[in-house]
Amino acid sequence: MSNNLVIVESPAKAKTIEKFLGKDFTVLSSYGHIRDLSKKNFGVDVANGYQPDYLISEDKKKVVAELKKSVKQATTVWLASDEDREGEAIAWHLAEVLGLKPSETKRIVFHEITKPAILHAIENPRHIDIKLVDAQQARRILDRLVGFELSPVLWKKVKPSLSAGRVQSVAVRLIVERERSIMAFTPLSQFRVVAVFELEVNGKKELFKATLKDKIETKELATSFLESCKNFSFVVSDVQKKSLKRSPSAPFTTSTLQQEASRKLGFSVSQTMTVAQKLYEEGKITYMRTDSTNLSETALVAIEKVITENYGKEYFTKRAYKSKVKGAQEAHEAIRPTYAEKQNVSGGDTEKKLYDLIWKRTIASQMSDVLTNRTSVVIPSPMPKSPFVANGDVIVFDGFLKVYFESSDDEEENDDTPLLPEMSVGQDLTASQIRATEKYSHSEPRFTEASLVKKLEELGIGRPSTYAPTISTVLNRGYVVREDKEGVERAYVELILKAKSVKEEKKTEITGAEKRKLSPTDVGMIVTDFLTSNFTEILDFNFTAKVEEQFDDIANGLLNWREMLDAFYKPFHTMVEQTLETSVRERGERLLGKDPVTGFSVTVRIGRFGPLAQLGTPEEVEKPQFASLLVGQRIETITLEDALELFKLPRKLGEFEGKVISASIGRFGPYVSHNSKFVSLKKGEDDPFTIDLARAIQLVEEKRVSDSNKLIRAFEEDKELQILNGRWGPYIKYKKGNYKIAKNTDPLTLTYDLCKQIVEEQDKKGTKPAPKAKGRKKNE
């Protein structure tokens, strides 16, 4: 053991740093946070100034024991966790738990894992910044108090097993409000008119398109306009040419990286952060949690060299960017490659793709503007105030486009501006064809993960470290789903003027098709309604943003964290007590009408296992009928007719091997049942309302084959004990638990007694998966 012990959060980071420090340093990992708030009494002593009660995590006790042993053998301990609040808190927890003496402990930070950065940090140690620790503790304690006090309210007033969170609930509110806006939206149609004009240039015919400035409201008016174009003389009335320039985007922050990786690579926000963390820990990029767009002078020198050597001096323009994010920490750097000259890196496919994106964005940020010449042509039409307009761009100098072009969330955006032929004022034109196409207005689109992050950042809600866990949480809790929508067919009309004749064509298009968009579930909508009604301030966007600013003030030493918590918690706790006493149970219940056959009421609401329809009330019938809603059906929009269809299930299809086989819908979706066995229907192929007996038997038999291949061995002594073949290899299943089998063990050699022994040993140890080498565990 060397005299110097360096403690970082992850083994990957430890391995990279150890290469730079040499034999006088030992580098160990804490595997993220080593302790967290206890579950007892919220883990916070509210009466004693919000004193936190921290416990060492069960899976970290062995890690802590090893660190304590190493600390005793070291002369100096270097705490090298990340440079943000969470990293500072990890360093503080390590100092507290390991009993580190300030005189023998040094705190070092760096935003890139390179030899110069590590050696610079070693030469410039500091003490733990307790202000940053206080800001992290305030966030953690506040979120624990909100979550632990709100969740029981939801259990009693909405549905068991629900939970709530300060930032997560606001994110769900955004998604719910967008969904309601979409549901309330009525598309309006107008006619967009595009003409194809013909002119002669140097004895050669040229064609170009021009669009009527204004849309036309109705088919009748569009037809009338086209009729008036039959004998109209089209002449160029104006030609304007001007030079335009376009500047590159700033280097990546956490938020913009998440957005662009989603658009260009299809990565989820959490996937982006996982891959970025790996690149950082391997020393390939700078720290990936940042809201700064700054680049260091050293980085700028290296970038200039790359640009001038690869593209030429004319492509380099040194730029400084100012972050648009309120409270951004400008002393930090943007996300960039640690070595600008490395355009490619080794690693997995996702790492290579994300690194390529970061490299291109960083290099492009210091490149010259794109210069274009834009030509705008105006052609009067029979509508005096609405001429035809054509625009054409010519790129004079490609600048940063040599390397990178930023994507957009605007699905309608089209940067492909065509080249126009040379024209002059007074030139006669011939309209070879004019089309008036019916176009429908669109509602705001549903959020993608990228656009949700952008909205949260615009509102000042959350910080770089919170976006990924916030989105993961709302998805995992079942308040929001990420889904594709196939869209529906819609008819539209196209009117075509050609050869002085107007022809009408009826066409169809698919509307509403979406990929990986975020939609609220019924539970998410009902929980949002309940919280908005009873905890207005907690779900207020401005209030949530103000709380984030207060965390910043604590980190800057401008606000006492206990006073901040007290000002928040006291009125919040009062709201919780009042809500428990006065609010009514919220189940989102909606009366659809009466069943025409029985006369019983048909309602929809949230049940214990999710949204359901109910036929009959206890007052109307002794035993009401219940049916789960289908995927895609909503409590707010389902019709009486749709709900009545649900009560046609379960459908008896016939008999197979002397047992009834039926189709129905359950908690986990549509299925067929036979002899107390359940087989899921194939998504997109089978429908419980139409499936026939032959297909049901086929599914049952396929499931038997699948189960027989899965079963390696069963035991007469105990039918609940089995050896099965799983995704990761053989394992033992006993009752509701799964138990590991040692890698080189042949499962066929395991006797009943050996299996029981494995089960007992693992139950006794409370065996859990080993901690993953992913750096710190987020507590937000």
SVG drawing of the C-alpha trace seen along z (x, -y; Angstrom):
<svg xmlns="http://www.w3.org/2000/svg" viewBox="-83 -45 89 82">
<polyline fill="none" stroke="black" stroke-width="0.4" points="0.0,0.0 1.4,-3.4 1.4,-6.5 -1.2,-8.2 -4.7,-6.9 -7.0,-8.4 -10.7,-7.7 -13.0,-8.1 -16.6,-7.1 -16.2,-4.3 -13.7,-1.6 -13.5,-2.8 -12.4,-6.2 -10.0,-4.7 -8.4,-2.6 -7.8,-5.6 -6.4,-7.8 -4.1,-5.2 -2.2,-5.2 -1.3,-8.8 -0.2,-8.8 2.4,-6.1 3.4,-3.7 3.3,-6.3 -0.5,-6.4 -3.2,-3.8 -6.6,-4.6 -9.8,-2.9 -13.5,-3.3 -16.4,-4.0 -18.9,-2.8 -20.9,-6.0 -22.6,-7.1 -21.7,-5.0 -24.6,-6.1 -28.0,-7.7 -30.9,-8.8 -32.5,-6.1 -36.1,-5.1 -37.0,-5.5 -39.0,-8.7 -38.2,-10.0 -34.5,-9.8 -34.8,-13.4 -35.3,-14.8 -37.6,-17.7 -37.8,-18.9 -34.1,-19.1 -33.3,-21.5 -33.9,-18.9 -31.0,-16.9 -30.4,-14.0 -30.0,-10.5 -27.6,-8.7 -27.0,-5.0 -24.3,-3.1 -26.1,-1.2 -26.2,2.5 -24.4,3.2 -21.6,0.7 -20.6,2.1 -17.9,4.3 -16.6,1.4 -16.5,-0.9 -14.6,1.8 -12.0,2.1 -11.7,-1.7 -11.2,-2.0 -8.5,0.6 -6.7,-1.3 -7.1,-4.7 -5.2,-3.3 -2.2,-2.4 -2.1,-5.7 -0.4,-9.0 -2.5,-11.2 -6.0,-10.6 -7.1,-12.4 -10.8,-12.7 -11.3,-12.9 -15.0,-12.6 -16.6,-14.7 -16.5,-18.5 -20.3,-19.2 -22.5,-19.2 -23.2,-15.5 -19.5,-14.8 -18.7,-17.2 -21.3,-15.4 -19.7,-12.0 -16.4,-13.4 -18.0,-14.8 -19.7,-11.4 -16.4,-9.6 -14.6,-12.0 -17.4,-11.5 -17.6,-7.7 -13.9,-7.0 -13.0,-9.4 -10.6,-11.4 -8.6,-14.1 -8.6,-17.4 -4.9,-17.7 -4.4,-14.4 -7.1,-14.8 -7.0,-16.7 -9.9,-17.4 -9.0,-17.5 -11.3,-18.2 -10.8,-18.1 -13.2,-18.3 -11.2,-15.9 -9.3,-12.8 -6.0,-13.5 -2.5,-13.4 -2.0,-17.2 -5.5,-17.7 -4.8,-15.1 -1.3,-16.4 -2.6,-20.0 -5.3,-18.9 -2.7,-17.1 -0.7,-20.3 -3.7,-22.4 -5.7,-20.6 -8.4,-22.3 -10.7,-21.5 -14.3,-20.1 -16.6,-23.0 -19.3,-22.7 -21.6,-25.1 -21.8,-22.7 -22.5,-19.9 -25.3,-21.9 -26.9,-22.5 -26.9,-18.8 -28.2,-17.9 -31.0,-20.5 -32.1,-19.0 -31.9,-15.4 -33.8,-16.2 -36.4,-18.4 -37.1,-15.7 -37.3,-13.0 -39.8,-15.1 -42.0,-15.8 -41.9,-12.2 -42.5,-10.6 -45.3,-13.0 -47.1,-13.1 -47.0,-9.4 -49.3,-8.3 -51.7,-11.0 -51.9,-9.4 -52.3,-6.0 -55.4,-7.1 -56.9,-9.5 -56.1,-8.0 -54.6,-4.4 -52.3,-2.2 -48.6,-2.0 -48.4,-5.5 -45.6,-7.9 -44.8,-11.6 -41.7,-13.8 -41.1,-17.5 -39.5,-17.7 -40.9,-14.5 -44.5,-15.6 -43.9,-18.9 -42.5,-17.0 -45.6,-14.8 -47.8,-17.9 -46.1,-19.3 -46.8,-16.0 -50.4,-15.9 -51.1,-19.5 -49.6,-18.9 -51.8,-15.7 -55.0,-17.6 -54.1,-20.4 -53.8,-17.7 -57.1,-16.1 -58.9,-19.4 -57.4,-20.5 -59.7,-20.6 -57.7,-20.6 -58.7,-23.2 -58.1,-22.8 -56.8,-25.4 -55.5,-25.2 -51.8,-25.7 -51.2,-26.8 -47.9,-25.9 -47.3,-26.9 -44.7,-25.4 -43.5,-28.3 -41.7,-27.9 -39.4,-30.4 -36.8,-30.4 -33.2,-31.0 -30.6,-31.1 -33.0,-29.2 -33.5,-26.5 -36.7,-26.0 -36.3,-26.2 -38.8,-25.2 -39.1,-26.4 -41.7,-26.4 -43.3,-29.3 -45.8,-29.3 -48.8,-31.6 -48.1,-33.9 -51.4,-33.3 -53.4,-30.1 -57.0,-29.9 -59.7,-29.1 -62.1,-26.8 -62.3,-24.5 -64.8,-26.8 -62.4,-29.8 -59.4,-27.7 -61.3,-26.5 -62.3,-30.1 -58.7,-31.2 -57.4,-28.5 -60.1,-29.5 -58.9,-33.1 -55.4,-31.9 -56.3,-30.4 -55.9,-33.6 -53.8,-35.6 -50.5,-37.0 -47.7,-36.0 -44.8,-38.4 -41.8,-38.8 -42.4,-42.0 -39.4,-41.9 -36.1,-40.1 -34.0,-40.6 -30.6,-39.2 -28.9,-39.4 -26.0,-37.7 -26.9,-35.7 -24.6,-34.2 -25.3,-31.4 -23.2,-30.8 -22.5,-27.5 -24.1,-26.3 -22.3,-26.4 -20.4,-23.4 -22.5,-20.8 -24.0,-21.3 -25.6,-18.3 -29.0,-19.4 -28.1,-20.1 -26.1,-16.8 -29.2,-14.9 -31.4,-16.7 -29.0,-16.2 -28.2,-12.6 -32.0,-11.9 -32.6,-13.6 -29.5,-12.3 -28.8,-9.0 -32.2,-8.0 -30.6,-7.7 -32.8,-8.0 -31.7,-10.7 -30.5,-8.0 -28.6,-6.1 -26.8,-9.3 -25.7,-9.9 -24.6,-6.3 -22.5,-6.4 -21.1,-9.9 -20.1,-8.8 -18.2,-5.9 -16.4,-8.2 -15.5,-10.6 -14.2,-7.9 -12.0,-6.6 -10.5,-10.0 -12.1,-10.6 -14.3,-13.6 -14.6,-16.3 -17.1,-16.1 -20.6,-15.4 -22.7,-17.2 -22.4,-20.9 -24.5,-23.9 -21.5,-25.9 -20.6,-26.5 -17.0,-27.7 -14.0,-26.1 -10.6,-26.4 -7.7,-28.3 -5.8,-25.0 -8.7,-23.4 -9.1,-26.4 -5.5,-26.2 -5.8,-22.4 -9.1,-23.0 -7.6,-25.8 -4.8,-23.4 -7.2,-20.7 -9.3,-23.1 -6.4,-24.9 -4.6,-21.6 -7.6,-19.7 -9.7,-22.4 -7.6,-25.5 -7.2,-28.8 -10.2,-30.4 -12.4,-27.8 -11.3,-28.9 -13.0,-31.6 -12.4,-31.8 -15.6,-32.2 -16.7,-32.6 -20.2,-31.5 -22.4,-32.7 -24.7,-30.2 -28.4,-31.0 -29.2,-29.0 -29.8,-31.0 -27.3,-30.2 -25.0,-28.4 -21.6,-27.8 -19.4,-29.6 -16.1,-28.5 -16.8,-25.0 -16.3,-23.8 -18.7,-22.6 -18.6,-18.9 -15.7,-18.4 -13.1,-15.8 -10.1,-15.8 -7.9,-15.5 -9.3,-17.5 -6.9,-15.8 -8.6,-12.5 -11.5,-12.4 -12.3,-8.7 -12.0,-6.6 -12.1,-2.8 -15.0,-1.2 -18.5,-0.1 -20.8,-1.3 -22.7,-3.7 -19.5,-5.2 -18.1,-5.8 -21.3,-7.5 -21.7,-9.8 -18.0,-10.7 -18.3,-11.5 -21.2,-13.8 -19.3,-15.6 -16.2,-15.9 -18.0,-17.4 -20.1,-19.8 -16.9,-21.0 -14.9,-21.5 -17.8,-23.2 -18.3,-25.7 -14.9,-27.3 -15.4,-27.3 -16.4,-30.1 -19.9,-31.2 -21.8,-29.6 -22.2,-32.3 -25.1,-32.0 -26.7,-34.2 -30.4,-34.2 -32.6,-35.1 -36.2,-36.1 -38.6,-36.4 -42.1,-37.9 -44.8,-37.1 -48.2,-38.8 -51.3,-36.6 -55.0,-37.2 -55.2,-37.8 -53.7,-41.4 -52.3,-41.2 -51.0,-37.6 -48.4,-37.1 -46.4,-33.9 -43.0,-33.9 -40.0,-31.8 -36.7,-31.6 -33.5,-30.0 -30.2,-29.7 -26.7,-29.3 -23.9,-28.3 -21.0,-30.6 -18.8,-29.3 -19.7,-26.1 -17.9,-27.1 -18.9,-24.9 -21.2,-22.8 -18.0,-21.1 -18.2,-19.3 -21.6,-19.5 -25.3,-20.5 -27.6,-20.8 -30.9,-19.0 -34.2,-20.4 -37.3,-19.3 -39.5,-21.0 -40.7,-18.1 -41.9,-20.5 -38.6,-22.2 -37.0,-21.8 -33.6,-23.5 -33.5,-22.2 -34.0,-25.5 -33.8,-24.9 -31.6,-26.9 -33.6,-29.4 -32.8,-30.2 -31.7,-33.7 -34.7,-36.1 -35.3,-39.8 -38.1,-42.2 -40.7,-42.3 -39.9,-38.8 -43.0,-36.8 -43.7,-33.4 -45.9,-30.5 -47.7,-28.6 -47.3,-25.0 -49.2,-23.7 -50.8,-25.1 -51.8,-22.9 -54.1,-23.8 -53.6,-21.1 -55.8,-20.8 -53.6,-21.1 -54.7,-20.6 -53.4,-22.5 -51.4,-20.6 -51.6,-20.7 -48.3,-21.0 -46.5,-17.7 -46.2,-15.4 -42.9,-15.7 -39.9,-13.6 -37.3,-13.1 -35.2,-15.7 -38.0,-18.3 -39.0,-17.7 -35.5,-18.3 -35.4,-21.5 -38.7,-22.7 -37.6,-21.9 -34.4,-23.8 -36.3,-26.8 -38.5,-26.9 -35.5,-26.6 -36.7,-23.3 -34.0,-20.8 -30.2,-21.0 -27.9,-19.0 -27.7,-16.1 -31.5,-15.7 -32.9,-15.5 -32.1,-11.8 -33.2,-10.5 -36.4,-12.6 -37.4,-11.1 -36.5,-7.6 -38.5,-8.0 -41.8,-9.1 -41.5,-6.2 -40.7,-3.6 -43.6,-4.8 -46.0,-4.3 -47.2,-7.9 -45.8,-8.3 -45.2,-5.9 -42.8,-6.2 -44.7,-4.9 -45.1,-4.8 -48.4,-5.7 -49.3,-4.3 -51.6,-7.2 -54.9,-7.2 -55.9,-7.7 -57.4,-11.0 -58.9,-12.2 -57.9,-15.4 -58.5,-17.2 -56.1,-18.4 -57.1,-20.8 -54.9,-20.9 -54.9,-23.6 -53.2,-22.2 -53.8,-23.1 -56.5,-25.6 -58.5,-22.8 -59.2,-22.5 -59.3,-18.9 -60.2,-17.6 -58.4,-14.6 -59.3,-12.9 -56.4,-11.6 -55.5,-10.1 -52.7,-10.6 -51.6,-9.1 -51.9,-11.7 -50.8,-11.4 -48.0,-8.8 -45.4,-9.3 -42.1,-7.6 -41.0,-7.4 -43.2,-10.2 -44.1,-10.7 -47.8,-10.2 -49.3,-10.3 -51.2,-7.2 -54.6,-7.5 -52.9,-7.2 -50.5,-10.0 -53.4,-12.3 -55.4,-11.6 -52.5,-12.0 -51.6,-15.3 -55.2,-16.5 -55.2,-15.6 -51.8,-17.2 -52.7,-20.4 -56.0,-20.8 -54.5,-20.2 -50.9,-21.2 -51.0,-24.1 -47.7,-25.6 -45.7,-22.3 -46.7,-21.8 -46.3,-25.5 -43.5,-25.9 -42.3,-29.2 -42.2,-28.0 -40.2,-24.9 -37.8,-27.1 -37.5,-29.4 -36.5,-26.4 -33.7,-25.5 -32.5,-29.1 -32.5,-28.7 -30.3,-25.6 -27.9,-27.8 -28.0,-30.4 -27.1,-27.8 -24.2,-26.6 -22.9,-30.2 -23.2,-30.8 -26.1,-33.3 -28.7,-31.2 -28.8,-29.0 -30.0,-25.5 -32.0,-24.8 -33.8,-28.1 -34.6,-27.3 -36.0,-23.9 -38.1,-25.4 -39.6,-28.0 -40.7,-25.3 -41.6,-22.5 -43.9,-24.1 -46.6,-25.3 -46.2,-22.1 -46.8,-19.9 -49.9,-22.0 -51.2,-21.4 -50.6,-17.6 -52.6,-17.5 -55.5,-19.6 -55.6,-17.4 -55.8,-14.2 -58.7,-15.7 -60.8,-17.5 -60.1,-16.2 -62.3,-13.5 -61.0,-10.3 -60.0,-10.9 -60.4,-8.0 -61.0,-9.8 -64.5,-8.3 -66.6,-9.1 -70.2,-8.0 -70.5,-7.0 -74.2,-6.2 -76.6,-3.2 -76.2,0.2 -79.2,0.5 -79.6,4.2 -79.6,4.2 -80.2,0.6 -77.2,0.6 -74.8,-2.4 -71.5,-2.1 -68.6,-4.0 -64.8,-4.1 -62.2,-4.8 -58.9,-3.9 -58.9,-0.5 -56.3,1.3 -54.5,2.6 -55.2,-0.3 -58.0,-1.8 -61.2,0.2 -64.8,0.1 -67.6,1.1 -71.1,2.3 -73.6,1.8 -73.3,0.2 -73.8,1.9 -77.2,0.2 -78.2,1.6 -76.9,5.1 -75.4,7.4 -72.2,8.1 -71.1,5.4 -69.0,6.5 -65.4,5.2 -63.2,5.1 -59.7,3.6 -59.3,0.9 -57.4,1.8 -54.0,0.3 -54.7,-3.1 -58.1,-3.6 -58.3,-6.5 -60.7,-7.2 -61.2,-10.8 -62.1,-9.7 -63.5,-6.2 -67.1,-6.0 -70.0,-4.0 -69.9,-1.8 -66.2,-1.0 -66.8,-0.2 -69.7,2.1 -67.5,4.1 -65.1,4.8 -67.8,6.7 -68.1,9.3 -64.9,10.7 -64.0,13.3 -65.1,15.1 -65.5,18.9 -63.9,20.2 -64.6,23.9 -62.9,26.9 -59.4,28.3 -58.4,31.6 -61.7,31.6 -61.0,28.1 -62.6,24.7 -60.4,22.3 -61.3,18.6 -59.9,15.2 -59.9,12.1 -57.9,9.1 -56.0,8.9 -53.6,6.8 -50.8,7.6 -52.8,7.4 -54.9,9.8 -54.5,13.5 -56.1,16.9 -56.6,19.2 -56.7,23.1 -56.5,25.5 -55.4,22.6 -52.6,21.6 -52.4,18.2 -50.9,17.4 -50.4,13.8 -51.7,12.9 -49.2,11.7 -49.2,7.9 -50.4,6.7 -51.5,10.2 -54.2,11.4 -57.3,9.7 -59.3,11.2 -62.5,10.1 -61.8,12.0 -59.4,14.8 -60.8,18.2 -60.3,21.7 -57.7,22.9 -55.4,19.9 -55.9,20.2 -54.9,23.9 -51.8,23.0 -50.7,20.4 -51.3,22.8 -49.2,25.5 -46.4,23.0 -46.3,22.0 -45.9,25.7 -42.9,26.1 -41.4,22.9 -41.9,23.9 -40.5,27.4 -37.4,26.0 -37.0,23.6 -37.4,26.4 -34.1,28.2 -35.2,30.2 -38.1,30.5 -38.2,32.4 -40.9,34.7 -39.9,33.8 -41.1,30.2 -42.9,29.1 -42.1,25.5 -38.4,26.2 -37.1,26.1 -34.0,25.6 -34.7,23.4 -32.9,22.0 -33.0,18.2 -31.7,15.3 -28.4,15.4 -28.1,19.2 -29.4,21.8 -30.8,20.8 -32.9,22.2 -36.5,21.1 -38.1,21.7 -41.4,20.3 -41.2,16.6 -37.4,16.3 -34.6,16.9 -31.2,18.2 -27.8,18.2 -26.0,21.3 -22.2,21.1 -20.8,20.6 -19.0,23.8 -21.7,26.0 -23.6,28.5 -27.2,28.0 -28.0,31.6 -25.6,32.7 -27.6,30.7 -29.6,32.9 -32.6,31.8 -30.5,31.4 -27.9,29.4 -30.5,27.0 -32.1,26.6 -28.6,25.8 -28.0,23.1 -31.4,21.6 -30.8,21.6 -27.3,20.1 -28.3,17.3 -31.4,16.5 -29.1,16.4 -26.6,14.1 -29.3,11.9 -27.4,12.2 -27.8,9.2 -26.3,8.3 -22.8,6.8 -22.6,3.0 -22.3,1.8 -19.3,-0.2 -21.3,-3.1 -19.9,-5.8 -22.1,-7.4 -25.7,-6.6 -27.9,-9.6 -30.0,-10.6 -32.1,-13.2"/>
</svg>
